[in-house]
Amino acid sequence: MAKTTSKTSTQTKTRRSVQTTRINGAKVRLVTGADGKITIKPAPIDEWILQAAAVRALKAMPEYADDAMAVADNDNEGRPSFTIAGDMNGDYRSMRAAVKAQATGIAAGDPDLRVYLTGGVLRLIEYKNAEGTLTASQKKRHPLLMALGHPVVTVKIATEEEAAARSVELVRGWLNQ
């Protein structure tokens, strides 16, 4: 009896992949297409850099107060005061640091920046780069905060200049309410 064998050919399909790296100091994305072709594209700016630019601009405003004396000085000048606080909620933490963060009340999905205004008013800003989207925890947390009366504004921006200008514009608007 003759033995028959069948050969099966296996084809390897390349899936699209994206890697972020630096080339000559510039942050770029290496995109490998399904056809195996690699293209290099500028990577979007990190959101923490956008937030840092906004914080610098807000701290430069005359209404910004970093202590009670500055609030008194602003009152004497007839202008309202505000202060800010931010955190790195989305930053990587070791398992031990994550346990400590959760135990001490850090909540996943909290907005990036808190803006404290006179009269007990709190406003919240979430920064997203040009490609950024809300995480699952942010989609849960932001509506909760809004239901409690704390509006969250999500600012989608591409540059540090935009982050600074949009943040100053928001705070000026809130100060004038």
Buried (B, 14 or more C-beta within 10 A) or exposed (E): EEEEEEEEEEEEEEEEEEEEEEEEEEBBBBBBEEEEEEEEEEBBBEBBBBBBBBBEBBEEBEBBBEEEEBBEBBEEEEEBBBBBEBBEBBEEBEEEEEEEBEEEEBBBBBBBBBBBBBEEBEBBBBBBBEEBEBEEBBEEBBEEBEEEEBBBBBBBBEBBEBBBBBBBEBBEEBBEE
